[in-house]
Amino acid sequence: MTGTTAVAGPPRPAPVAPRGARQALGLILVGSTGIQLSSAFAAGLFDSLGPLSVSSLRMAMAALILCALFRPRLRGRTRGQWTSIAVYGVAMAAMNLCLYSAVDRIPLGVAVTLEFLGPCAVAFLASRRCREGLCALAAFAGVLLISGPGGYFSAAGYAFGLGAAAFFALYTVFAERVGKDGTGLSGLALSVAVAAVVSAPFGIGAVGRVSGHQWLVLVAAAVVGVAIPYAVDTIAARVSSARVVGTLFSIDPVMGSLAGLLVLGEHIGWTAVVGIVVVAVAGAAVVWPAEASNEAGGPLADAPGTVRP
């Protein structure tokens, strides 16, 4: 026998196309800004309606808007697609209920920092290279700095924040599944409808107490804080992956801290400023190496299974 026989190794997972990573970064920026600003403004309704009612009514408004826009079909979906839609919706509802309960007890920036531990864990556990794992760990260190030593502490607030983190991790994983399984934004609309049904018991009793001005705030929060962000999250997960999106969600604590400062007057110390820089660098580090690989003519540009421009 002449020549040599190449021994095939295990298949390597296809990397995310650089343009997809850049698109995901821009989409997550838009979504994070909307979510944190709407959460800050919605916090003004907590005293009169309660955090759980605000979360529930906001989700109901978002479900009506998205279903009217995308008119999702109910037939023709596989059992797997329905499972992803349902789990995505339950994760949305539980994540929002826990987060709003946390924000009612601790500063917004701290609550969002705790919540980010969920997608940070997803990014770390799904990392395929040392660099990716280090980026997730750096983002985790950054959010700890944003919380700051000697800050506010509430056992219930931290418990709800960690509960939001667990469901945010689930949300991150199923954002990718719904985004890539062919259901698209119509599947998202159904997931938000599921979330509205799950959280409905917490908001029905407050409907009669909502004033005209408060309805306007709830509708604005539904559009800016649910409909747009969840749509762009789903698209971001479709053009990249749960790992990339999970790391880019490190933007959330940054936006939460800024929204807390600008809208709620919550002070940001120097350690939080350092944390913001660390988080921003960690998120950017996910995108830049992929872009450099493509520009150098590396295997990323034509790797099978990547998202094409």
N, C-alpha and C positions, 0 to 999 in steps of 0.2 A: 504494500500500500504506500503510495507516495503522498507527500504533503502532510499537513497537520489537520487535526480535527478540533474545531473550536468547541469548547464546552460551554453551553449556554447557561448563564446564571439565571437567578430568579428575575422575573420581569420587574423593571423599575417603574414606579408610578410616574405618570406623565406630569410635568410641571405645569404651573398655571402660566398662560401667555401673559407677557408684560403689559400689553394694552388692557387685558382683562383686570390685572391688578391695579393699574392706574385708574380705570373706570370705577372699580370697587372703592378705591380711596375717595374719589370725588363723591360717589353716591353715599358712602357712609358719613362723610362730612355734612352733606345736606340733611340726611336723616337724623344724625345726632344733634345738630343745631335745632331742628324742629322739635325733637322729643324733649330736650332739656329746657328750652324756652317755654314750651307749652306746659311742662310740669311745674315750672316756677310760677307761671300765671295761674294755673289751675289750683295751686296751693292756696290762693286767696279765697277759694270756695270751701275750704275744709271746715272752717268754723261754723258755717251755716248749713252745709250739706253732709259733711263727713267725708273722709278720704275714700272710703270704699264706694260710697254713692257716686262721687265724682268720677272715679275710675270706671265704674259700671256704665254710667250714662254717657261718658265720652266714648266708650267702646261701642255702645249701641248706635250712636250717631255715625261713627266711622263705618260700621257694618252697613247701615242704610246707604251711605254715600257710595261705598265701593261696590255694593251689589247693584245699585242703580247705574253705575258707570260701566261695569264689566258684564252684567247680566249672566252670571255663571250658570252653566247647564248642570243638571243633576244626573242625567243619564250618561252612560258610556264611559264612566270612570271605573278603573280597576279597584279591587279591594285594597291593594297597596297604596294607591293614590288617596283613597278615602282615609286610610289609616294615617298617612302623612298629614293630610289636611286637618284631621281631628286632633292629632297630637300637637301640631303647630298651633292650633287655636286654643287648646287647653293651656299650653305653655304661655301664650300671650296673656290670657286672662289671669293666670296665677302670678305671672311676673309683674303685671301692672298692679294687681291688688296688693301684693307684697311691697312693691316699691312705694306706692302711695302711703301705705301704712308706715313704712320706714321714714318717708319724708315728713310725715306728721309728727315724728318724734326726734329726728336728728337732722342736721343740715343737709341740704340737697347734695352738695358735693361729696359728703361722707357717704350718704346713702347710695349714690351712683357708683362711688368707688367700691363699696362692698358688692354691689350688683355685678360689677365688671369681673369679679373673681370667677364667675361662671364661664364666659367666653374665653377668659385668659386660660383657664384650665383646659378648655377644648383645644385652643391653639397649641398649648404645651404638649398635651397628650397625642395630638395628631401631627406633631412636628416630625419631619423626616430627616432633617439635617441638624447638626449642632448649632449652626447659625440661627435657624428658625426657633429652636428651643430657647436659645439665649435671648432672642428678641422678645419672646413671650415672658421670660423671667425678668427682663429689663422693664417691660411694661408693668408687670406686677410690682416691681420695686418702685416704679414711678407713682402708681396709685397709692401705695402705702405712704409715700411722701406727701401726696395731696391730702390724705386724711390728717397727717401731722400728729406728732406726739402730744399727749396731754389735751386732746381735743374733747369734743362732746362725747358722752357715753350714755347710752340707754340700752339696757339689756333687751327690752322688747324691740327697740329700733334696730339694733344690730341683728337680732334674730330674724326680723322681717327682711333686712338687707341681705342676709345670707340666704334666706328663702328665695328672694328675687334672683340671687346669683345662680341657684340651682336650676330655676326655671329659665333663666337667660341662657344657660348652657344648652338646655334642651331646645330652646328657641333657635340658637345658632346652628345646631345640627339640622333641624328640620326646615330652616330657611333654605338651606342648600337642597334638601330633598324635594321640597315643593317647587323650588326654582328650576330644578333640572329634570323633573319627572314628567314634564309635558303639560302640567296643569297651569303654570304661569300665573298671571295676575288674577285670572278667574278663580284659580285655586286659592290664592291669597284672600280674595273676597269671601270665599266660603270659610276659610280659617278664621277670619275676623268675625264672621257671623257666628261661628262656633264659640268664639271667645265672648261675644255679646250674650249668648244664651247662658254660658257657664257663669258669667258675672251678674246676670240679670237679677237674681234674688237680693243682691246687695244694693240695687239702685231703684227697684220698683217703688219702695216705700217713700222715696224722696221726691218723686215726680211732682207731686202736688205742691211742694215747697219751692220749686225752682221758679225764679222770676224771669221776666223777659230778658233782662241784661245777662243773667246767668246762663240762659239758654244760648245766647250769642257767644259767651265765653266757651261753653261746652262744645258748640259746633266748631268754633275756631280751633279749639284744642283737639277735636277729632280729626280735622283736616291736617293741621300742622304737626300734631303729635302722634297720630296713628296712621291715617290713610297714606300720606306722603312718605313718612319714614319707613313704614313696613313694606311699602311697595319698592322703595329703593333698596332696602335690605334684601328683599327677595331677588331683585335683579342683580345686586352685587354678588350674592351667593351663587347665582346662575353663571355669571361671567368669571368667577374665581373659584373659591372653595370655602368650606366651613373653617378651615385652618386660617386662611388669609383673612376672612371676615372676622373671625374670632380675635385675631391680633389687632385689626383695624378698629374694632370696637373699643380699643384703648382710648380713642378720642372721646368717648362718652364722659369719663370722669373730668376731662379737661373742660368740656362744654358745660357739664353740671356745675363745676366750681365757678366758672365765669358767669353762668346764669344766676347762681346763688348770690354772687357779688353784685351783679348789675341790677337784678330784679328784686331780690330779697334782702340785699344789704349784708350778706354774710361775708365776713372778713377772710382774706386769703393771705396767709403768712408766707415768709420767704421759702420755707421748706416745700410749700405747695407749688410755688413758682418753679423751684428746681424739679419737682415731680412732673409738672406740665411739660418742661423741656425734655425730660427723660422719656415720657410717654410719646411725645411727638416724634422724637428720633427713632424710638422702637417701631412705631407704626410706619414711618417712612422707610425704614430698613427692609421692610417686607417687599417694597416696590422697587427700589433702586437697583438691587443686584439682579433682579429679573430683567429690567430694562437694559442693563449693561451687557448681560448675556446675549440678548437679542441683537444689540448693536454690534457685538463682536462676531456675529454669525454663528453663534453656538447652536447646540441642538434644540434649544427652546423654540426657535422660530418655526421649525417644521416637525416638532415632536407630535406623534399621533395622539389624538385625544385632547389637544389643547384647544382653547377657544380662539377661533380665527378672527382677525380684525374684520 
